[in-house]
Amino acid sequence: MDRRILVVEDSELYCRQLTQMLAGPGREITPAYDGSSALELLIERPYSLVITDLALPGIGGMDLIREIRARELPVTIIVISGQPTVESAVEAMRLGAYDFMLKPFDPDRLELLVRQALEDRRLIDEVADLNHKLRHRHAFHNILGRSRRMAEVFARVERVGSSNCTVLITGETGTGKDLVAQAIHQSDVTRTGGPLVAVNCAALPEHLLESELFGHEKGAFTGADRLRIGRFEMAAGGTLFLDEIGEMPIGMQAKLLRVLQDGRFERVGGTEPIQADCRVIAATNINLAEAVAENRFREDLFYRLNVVPIEMPPLRDRLDDVPLLVHHFLHKMEERGLPAKTMSRATLSRLVRYDWPGNVRELEHVIELMVVTTLGPVIEPENLPDEIVATREEPFSLDFDHFRPLQELTEEFTRRIERAYLLKVLEKYRGRIDRCAEHCGLSRRSISEKLRRYEIDKADFKPAHRARKSPALAGAAEASS
């Protein structure tokens, strides 16, 4: 690969001399006679090395260096000057100049310096390229993950991307369901050029949600002083993302079902049918099967939406993704202008062993909190919120009273083991009885009976209940509001 060198010198004689001295295989030399044109060239295309005088018309050499650093242009700088001062040399080096040479200069020394600078730049570029590849190696349409569970999600998204079928994304709050919707839209070659329109079904009451989805005609109701285009029309040729679909009112569910079945709708107050030309993706953090059983969600709509189900795993079920996410968020904070931080191995170990009730969203908030509040460059365990500590297993004791009958002791230990086991499984599946029953190899009725017997309330393990109990999540939410 050719290494581009930009020579910035207002003297045409010196420019020609430098160009002749530096000419060689694998090098492309470009002259510039003032700082302004040099900056334009640097912005237009990448250069490996800039050799600049300090005394330049317009933008001076020192200001040119400042602009290069302010714009974070990846180029090495060598300064040359015929009338140097100690102050100018110190300032140039402070701003990140690679070296400082005096005019007239020795051609052999200049060649040696340029070779060293180009070699160092090559190594810097290779490291930057490697870091970029590592950051994106486990990325899929802005979703990060290298765990088996996330690989399954990526594979499912790729398979459904080219189809036009309806997709239902499930998962706890903070797992990134909206990112999956974006990934599906971007993977759909027939619709990726169209818009991705999102609507939160839990944010509006039924009468407003209907107008939001389907639009309304002028005069349809009090305050409808003009025609309004709904989200279905806005999403024409693209994708409509119905977030929090489980919170949609029952009456509105029937109207949505009709659109999904017929492919047509009318604006509120209108009679003319409009073709629904968009793909529908829905997402929810509740168990729609349970909602159907409890008559809170229409069964026919559930089956219409659940053509292709994609379940986003909670972060506690893919803890091997935590280091990848931590480094991503640290880099993201640095790009936002926050102080650059690194994570000690002990701190990362604590994060990997925490169960993250708020999932990826909580992890990002905690990382931001630590970046802001940590004084030094390295985040240590003492910088963590108090509740993020390594989980300690309570030792199981076999102490017993040998004067008691064996049958009585066996029954007691069975109860203790069953109760401890159920608590662990409920914790893992956040109180979802169906998942617990599947994990235990028992029926839902058997699990419910055992919970009643041991006076365990499944609501204590629900995500919303846990989120209210989590100081880290509450503090992070307060800080981000």
C-alpha positions as CSV (number, residue, x, y, z in Angstrom):
1,M,0.0,0.0,0.0
2,D,1.3,3.5,-1.0
3,R,2.0,5.8,1.9
4,R,0.9,9.3,1.2
5,I,3.0,12.2,2.4
6,L,1.8,15.8,2.5
7,V,4.5,18.5,2.3
8,V,3.3,21.9,3.5
9,E,5.8,24.7,2.7
10,D,5.2,28.2,1.3
11,S,8.5,28.1,-0.6
12,E,8.2,26.4,-3.9
13,L,12.0,25.8,-3.9
14,Y,11.9,23.9,-0.6
15,C,8.7,22.0,-1.7
16,R,10.6,20.8,-4.8
17,Q,13.6,19.8,-2.8
18,L,11.6,17.9,-0.2
19,T,9.6,16.1,-2.9
20,Q,12.8,15.0,-4.6
21,M,14.4,13.9,-1.3
22,L,11.4,11.9,-0.2
23,A,10.5,10.4,-3.6
24,G,10.7,6.6,-3.6
25,P,8.8,3.4,-4.3
26,G,5.6,3.1,-2.3
27,R,5.4,6.8,-1.6
28,E,3.0,9.4,-3.0
29,I,4.1,13.0,-2.3
30,T,1.6,15.9,-2.4
31,P,2.7,19.6,-2.1
32,A,0.6,22.3,-0.4
33,Y,1.7,25.9,-0.1
34,D,-0.5,27.2,2.8
35,G,-2.2,25.8,5.8
36,S,-5.8,26.1,4.5
37,S,-5.2,24.1,1.3
38,A,-3.2,21.5,3.4
39,L,-6.2,21.1,5.8
40,E,-8.6,20.6,2.8
41,L,-6.4,17.9,1.4
42,L,-6.2,16.1,4.8
43,I,-10.0,16.2,5.1
44,E,-10.5,15.0,1.5
45,R,-8.3,11.9,1.7
46,P,-6.1,10.1,4.3
47,Y,-2.4,10.7,4.6
48,S,0.2,8.8,6.6
49,L,2.6,11.7,7.2
50,V,2.5,15.6,7.2
51,I,5.8,17.5,7.0
52,T,4.9,21.2,7.7
53,D,6.7,24.5,8.2
54,L,5.5,26.7,11.0
55,A,5.6,30.0,9.0
56,L,2.7,29.6,6.6
57,P,0.3,32.1,5.0
58,G,-3.2,32.0,6.3
59,I,-3.5,29.1,8.8
60,G,0.0,28.9,10.4
61,G,1.8,25.6,11.0
62,M,0.9,25.5,14.7
63,D,-2.7,26.2,14.0
64,L,-2.7,23.5,11.3
65,I,-1.4,21.0,13.9
66,R,-4.2,22.1,16.3
67,E,-6.8,21.6,13.6
68,I,-5.5,18.1,12.8
69,R,-5.7,17.1,16.5
70,A,-9.1,18.7,17.0
71,R,-10.5,16.8,14.0
72,E,-8.7,13.6,15.2
73,L,-7.2,13.0,11.7
74,P,-5.0,9.9,11.9
75,V,-1.7,11.3,10.5
76,T,1.8,11.7,11.9
77,I,3.3,15.2,11.9
78,I,6.9,16.3,11.5
79,V,7.6,20.0,11.9
80,I,10.4,21.9,10.0
81,S,11.4,25.5,10.7
82,G,14.1,27.9,9.6
83,Q,13.6,30.2,12.7
84,P,12.8,28.0,15.6
85,T,12.4,28.9,19.2
86,V,12.4,26.7,22.2
87,E,8.8,27.7,22.9
88,S,7.6,26.7,19.4
89,A,9.4,23.4,19.5
90,V,7.9,22.6,22.9
91,E,4.4,23.6,21.8
92,A,4.6,21.5,18.6
93,M,5.7,18.4,20.6
94,R,3.0,19.0,23.2
95,L,0.4,19.1,20.5
96,G,1.6,15.7,19.3
97,A,4.2,16.3,16.6
98,Y,6.4,13.3,16.0
99,D,9.7,15.3,15.6
100,F,11.1,18.8,15.0
101,M,13.8,19.5,12.3
102,L,15.8,22.7,11.6
103,K,16.4,24.2,8.1
104,P,18.6,23.5,6.3
105,F,18.4,19.7,7.1
106,D,20.5,16.8,6.3
107,P,18.9,14.6,3.6
108,D,20.1,11.3,5.2
109,R,18.7,12.3,8.6
110,L,15.4,13.4,7.0
111,E,15.1,10.1,5.2
112,L,15.8,8.1,8.4
113,L,13.3,10.2,10.3
114,V,10.6,9.7,7.6
115,R,11.2,6.0,7.5
116,Q,10.7,5.7,11.2
117,A,7.6,7.9,11.2
118,L,6.0,5.9,8.4
119,E,6.8,2.6,10.1
120,D,5.3,3.8,13.4
121,R,2.2,5.1,11.5
122,R,1.8,1.7,9.9
123,L,1.8,0.0,13.3
124,I,-0.6,2.5,14.7
125,D,-2.9,2.0,11.7
126,E,-2.8,-1.7,12.0
127,V,-3.6,-1.6,15.7
128,A,-6.5,0.8,15.0
129,D,-7.8,-1.5,12.2
130,L,-7.5,-4.6,14.5
131,N,-9.4,-2.8,17.3
132,H,-12.1,-1.9,14.8
133,K,-12.4,-5.4,13.6
134,L,-12.5,-6.8,17.1
135,R,-15.3,-4.4,18.1
136,H,-17.4,-5.4,15.0
137,R,-16.5,-9.0,14.9
138,H,-19.4,-10.0,17.2
139,A,-21.7,-7.2,15.9
140,F,-24.8,-8.0,13.9
141,H,-26.7,-4.9,12.7
142,N,-25.6,-3.0,15.9
143,I,-26.5,-5.9,18.1
144,L,-23.6,-7.2,20.1
145,G,-23.2,-10.8,21.2
146,R,-21.0,-13.9,20.9
147,S,-22.9,-16.3,23.1
148,R,-24.8,-19.3,21.7
149,R,-28.2,-17.6,22.6
150,M,-27.3,-14.5,20.6
151,A,-26.0,-16.6,17.7
152,E,-29.5,-18.2,17.5
153,V,-31.1,-14.8,17.5
154,F,-28.8,-13.6,14.7
155,A,-29.5,-16.7,12.6
156,R,-33.3,-16.3,13.0
157,V,-33.1,-12.6,12.0
158,E,-31.1,-13.5,8.8
159,R,-33.7,-16.2,7.9
160,V,-36.7,-14.0,8.3
161,G,-35.0,-10.9,6.8
162,S,-35.9,-11.7,3.2
163,S,-39.5,-12.8,4.0
164,N,-42.5,-10.5,4.5
165,C,-43.9,-12.5,7.5
166,T,-45.0,-10.9,10.8
167,V,-42.5,-11.3,13.6
168,L,-43.1,-11.3,17.4
169,I,-40.1,-10.3,19.5
170,T,-40.3,-11.2,23.2
171,G,-38.0,-10.6,26.1
172,E,-37.6,-8.7,29.3
173,T,-37.3,-4.9,29.4
174,G,-33.8,-3.7,28.4
175,T,-32.8,-6.7,26.3
176,G,-32.7,-4.8,23.0
177,K,-35.9,-5.8,21.3
178,D,-36.0,-2.6,19.3
179,L,-32.5,-3.4,18.0
180,V,-33.8,-6.7,16.7
181,A,-36.6,-4.9,14.9
182,Q,-34.1,-2.6,13.3
183,A,-31.9,-5.6,12.3
184,I,-34.9,-7.3,10.6
185,H,-35.8,-4.2,8.7
186,Q,-32.2,-3.7,7.6
187,S,-32.0,-7.4,6.5
188,D,-35.1,-7.1,4.4
189,V,-33.7,-6.2,1.0
190,T,-37.2,-5.4,-0.3
191,R,-38.0,-2.9,2.5
192,T,-34.7,-1.6,3.8
193,G,-35.0,1.4,1.6
194,G,-38.4,2.2,3.1
195,P,-39.0,3.8,6.5
196,L,-39.0,2.0,9.9
197,V,-41.9,3.5,11.8
198,A,-42.3,2.7,15.5
199,V,-45.2,3.3,17.9
200,N,-45.4,2.5,21.6
201,C,-48.8,0.8,22.1
202,A,-48.6,1.4,25.9
203,A,-48.1,5.1,25.7
204,L,-51.6,6.1,24.4
205,P,-55.2,5.4,25.3
206,E,-57.3,3.5,22.9
207,H,-58.9,6.4,21.0
208,L,-55.6,8.2,20.5
209,L,-53.8,5.0,19.6
210,E,-56.4,4.3,16.8
211,S,-55.8,7.7,15.3
212,E,-52.0,7.3,15.7
213,L,-52.0,4.0,13.8
214,F,-54.7,4.6,11.1
215,G,-54.8,8.4,11.0
216,H,-58.0,10.4,10.8
217,E,-60.1,12.6,8.5
218,K,-60.7,16.2,9.0
219,G,-63.7,16.6,11.4
220,A,-63.6,13.0,12.5
221,F,-63.9,14.2,16.1
222,T,-63.6,17.3,18.2
223,G,-60.2,18.9,17.6
224,A,-59.6,17.0,14.3
225,D,-59.1,20.2,12.3
226,R,-57.1,18.6,9.5
227,L,-56.4,15.3,7.9
228,R,-53.8,13.2,9.7
229,I,-51.7,10.4,8.2
230,G,-51.3,7.4,10.5
231,R,-48.3,5.2,11.2
232,F,-49.6,2.5,8.8
233,E,-49.5,5.0,5.9
234,M,-46.1,6.4,7.1
235,A,-44.6,2.9,7.0
236,A,-45.7,2.2,3.4
237,G,-42.9,0.4,1.6
238,G,-41.1,-0.2,4.9
239,T,-41.7,-1.7,8.4
240,L,-44.1,-0.9,11.2
241,F,-42.8,-1.7,14.7
242,L,-45.5,-2.1,17.3
243,D,-43.6,-1.9,20.6
244,E,-45.3,-3.0,23.9
245,I,-48.0,-4.8,21.9
246,G,-49.1,-6.7,25.1
247,E,-50.4,-3.4,26.5
248,M,-52.7,-2.7,23.6
249,P,-56.3,-2.3,24.7
250,I,-58.7,-5.2,23.8
251,G,-60.8,-3.0,21.6
252,M,-57.8,-1.9,19.6
253,Q,-56.6,-5.4,19.3
254,A,-59.7,-6.3,17.2
255,K,-59.1,-3.4,14.8
256,L,-55.4,-4.4,14.4
257,L,-56.4,-8.0,13.7
258,R,-58.7,-6.9,10.9
259,V,-55.9,-5.0,9.3
260,L,-53.5,-7.9,9.5
261,Q,-56.1,-10.2,8.0
262,D,-57.5,-8.0,5.3
263,G,-54.4,-5.9,4.5
264,R,-56.5,-2.8,4.5
265,F,-57.7,-0.1,6.9
266,E,-59.7,3.2,7.0
267,R,-58.8,6.4,8.7
268,V,-60.9,7.3,11.7
269,G,-64.0,9.1,10.3
270,G,-63.2,7.8,6.8
271,T,-64.8,5.2,4.6
272,E,-62.3,4.7,1.8
273,P,-60.1,1.6,2.3
274,I,-56.4,2.1,2.2
275,Q,-53.9,-0.7,1.4
276,A,-51.5,-1.5,4.2
277,D,-48.2,-1.9,2.4
278,C,-45.8,-2.5,5.3
279,R,-44.3,-5.4,7.2
280,V,-45.4,-5.6,10.9
281,I,-43.0,-6.4,13.7
282,A,-44.4,-6.5,17.3
283,A,-42.5,-6.7,20.6
284,T,-43.6,-7.3,24.2
285,N,-42.0,-8.0,27.6
286,I,-45.0,-9.9,28.9
287,N,-46.0,-13.6,28.3
288,L,-48.7,-13.3,25.7
289,A,-49.7,-16.9,26.1
290,E,-50.5,-16.2,29.8
291,A,-52.2,-13.0,28.8
292,V,-54.4,-15.0,26.4
293,A,-55.3,-17.5,29.1
294,E,-56.2,-14.5,31.4
295,N,-58.4,-12.9,28.6
296,R,-56.1,-9.9,28.4
297,F,-55.0,-10.6,24.9
298,R,-56.9,-11.9,21.9
299,E,-55.9,-15.5,21.0
300,D,-56.5,-14.9,17.2
301,L,-54.3,-11.8,17.3
302,F,-51.6,-13.7,19.2
303,Y,-51.4,-16.4,16.5
304,R,-51.5,-13.8,13.7
305,L,-48.5,-11.9,15.3
306,N,-46.6,-15.0,16.4
307,V,-45.8,-16.2,12.8
308,V,-42.0,-16.0,13.5
309,P,-41.2,-15.8,17.2
310,I,-37.8,-14.4,18.3
311,E,-37.0,-14.4,22.0
312,M,-34.3,-12.0,23.3
313,P,-32.5,-13.7,26.1
314,P,-32.0,-11.8,29.4
315,L,-28.4,-10.7,30.1
316,R,-28.1,-13.2,33.0
317,D,-28.5,-16.0,30.5
318,R,-25.7,-14.7,28.3
319,L,-23.2,-13.5,30.8
320,D,-20.3,-14.4,28.5
321,D,-21.4,-11.4,26.5
322,V,-20.8,-9.0,29.4
323,P,-17.1,-8.3,28.7
324,L,-17.9,-7.5,25.0
325,L,-20.7,-5.2,26.0
326,V,-18.5,-3.5,28.7
327,H,-15.8,-2.6,26.2
328,H,-18.4,-1.4,23.7
329,F,-20.0,0.9,26.3
330,L,-16.6,2.2,27.5
331,H,-15.7,3.1,23.9
332,K,-19.1,4.6,23.4
333,M,-18.7,6.8,26.5
334,E,-15.3,8.0,25.2
335,E,-16.8,8.9,21.9
336,R,-19.3,11.0,23.7
337,G,-16.5,13.0,25.3
338,L,-16.5,11.3,28.7
339,P,-13.1,10.4,30.2
340,A,-11.4,7.3,28.8
341,K,-11.5,4.5,31.3
342,T,-10.4,0.9,31.4
343,M,-11.9,-1.9,33.5
344,S,-9.7,-4.0,35.9
345,R,-10.0,-7.8,35.7
346,A,-11.4,-7.9,39.3
347,T,-14.2,-5.4,38.3
348,L,-15.0,-7.2,35.2
349,S,-15.3,-10.5,37.2
350,R,-17.9,-8.8,39.5
351,L,-19.9,-7.6,36.5
352,V,-19.9,-11.1,34.9
353,R,-21.2,-12.6,38.2
354,Y,-24.1,-10.1,38.7
355,D,-27.5,-11.2,37.4
356,W,-28.6,-7.8,35.8
357,P,-32.3,-7.5,36.5
358,G,-32.4,-4.5,34.2
359,N,-30.5,-6.4,31.5
360,V,-28.3,-4.6,28.9
361,R,-29.9,-1.2,29.6
362,E,-28.9,-1.5,33.3
363,L,-25.4,-2.5,32.3
364,E,-25.0,0.6,30.1
365,H,-26.3,2.9,32.9
366,V,-23.9,1.4,35.4
367,I,-21.0,1.8,33.0
368,E,-21.9,5.4,32.5
369,L,-22.2,6.0,36.3
370,M,-18.7,4.4,36.9
371,V,-17.1,6.4,34.1
372,V,-18.4,9.6,35.5
373,T,-17.7,8.9,39.2
374,T,-14.4,7.1,39.0
375,L,-11.5,9.5,39.5
376,G,-8.6,7.4,38.2
377,P,-8.2,5.9,34.7
378,V,-9.0,2.3,35.9
379,I,-12.4,1.3,37.3
380,E,-11.8,-0.9,40.3
381,P,-14.3,-3.0,42.4
382,E,-14.7,-0.2,45.0
383,N,-16.1,2.0,42.2
384,L,-19.0,-0.4,41.7
385,P,-22.5,0.2,43.1
386,D,-22.9,-1.8,46.4
387,E,-25.4,-4.3,45.0
388,I,-23.1,-5.5,42.2
389,V,-21.1,-8.0,44.2
390,A,-20.0,-11.6,43.6
391,T,-22.9,-13.9,44.4
392,R,-22.0,-16.1,47.4
393,E,-23.6,-19.5,47.5
394,E,-24.9,-20.5,50.9
395,P,-23.3,-23.8,51.9
396,F,-25.8,-26.6,52.2
397,S,-25.6,-28.0,55.7
398,L,-26.1,-31.7,56.5
399,D,-26.2,-31.1,60.2
400,F,-29.2,-33.0,61.7
401,D,-30.5,-34.5,64.9
402,H,-29.7,-38.3,64.7
403,F,-32.3,-39.0,67.5
404,R,-35.1,-38.0,65.1
405,P,-36.7,-40.7,62.9
406,L,-35.1,-41.2,59.5
407,Q,-38.4,-40.7,57.6
408,E,-39.0,-37.4,59.3
409,L,-35.5,-36.2,58.5
410,T,-35.8,-37.3,54.9
411,E,-39.0,-35.4,54.5
412,E,-37.5,-32.2,56.0
413,F,-34.4,-32.4,53.7
414,T,-36.6,-33.0,50.7
415,R,-38.6,-29.9,51.6
416,R,-35.4,-27.8,52.0
417,I,-33.9,-29.0,48.8
418,E,-37.2,-28.5,46.8
419,R,-37.7,-25.0,48.2
420,A,-34.0,-23.9,47.5
421,Y,-34.3,-25.5,44.0
422,L,-37.5,-23.7,43.2
423,L,-36.1,-20.3,44.4
424,K,-33.1,-20.7,42.1
425,V,-35.3,-21.7,39.0
426,L,-37.8,-18.9,39.7
427,E,-34.8,-16.5,39.9
428,K,-33.5,-17.7,36.6
429,Y,-36.8,-17.4,34.7
430,R,-38.1,-14.3,36.5
431,G,-41.2,-16.0,37.9
432,R,-42.4,-17.5,34.6
433,I,-44.2,-20.6,35.6
434,D,-44.2,-22.1,32.1
435,R,-40.4,-21.9,31.9
436,C,-39.9,-23.1,35.4
437,A,-42.2,-26.2,34.7
438,E,-40.2,-26.9,31.5
439,H,-36.9,-26.6,33.3
440,C,-38.0,-28.8,36.2
441,G,-39.7,-31.4,34.1
442,L,-43.0,-30.9,35.9
443,S,-46.5,-29.6,35.0
444,R,-47.5,-26.0,35.6
445,R,-50.1,-27.3,38.1
446,S,-47.3,-29.2,40.1
447,I,-45.1,-26.1,40.2
448,S,-48.0,-23.9,41.3
449,E,-48.9,-26.4,44.0
450,K,-45.3,-26.5,45.3
451,L,-45.2,-22.7,45.4
452,R,-48.4,-22.6,47.4
453,R,-47.0,-25.3,49.8
454,Y,-43.7,-23.4,50.4
455,E,-45.4,-20.0,50.5
456,I,-43.4,-18.6,47.6
457,D,-44.8,-15.7,45.6
458,K,-43.8,-15.8,42.0
459,A,-44.5,-12.0,41.7
460,D,-41.3,-11.4,43.8
461,F,-39.3,-12.6,40.8
462,K,-41.1,-10.7,38.0
463,P,-38.9,-8.1,36.1
464,A,-41.0,-5.1,37.1
465,H,-40.9,-6.1,40.8
466,R,-37.1,-6.7,40.7
467,A,-36.5,-3.5,38.9
468,R,-38.2,-1.6,41.6
469,K,-36.0,-3.3,44.2
470,S,-32.7,-2.7,42.3
471,P,-30.9,0.4,43.6
472,A,-28.5,0.3,40.7
473,L,-31.2,0.4,38.1
474,A,-33.2,3.0,40.0
475,G,-30.1,5.2,40.4
476,A,-29.1,4.8,36.8
477,A,-32.6,5.7,35.6
478,E,-32.7,8.8,37.8
479,A,-29.3,9.9,36.5
480,S,-30.4,9.4,32.9
481,S,-33.7,11.3,33.2
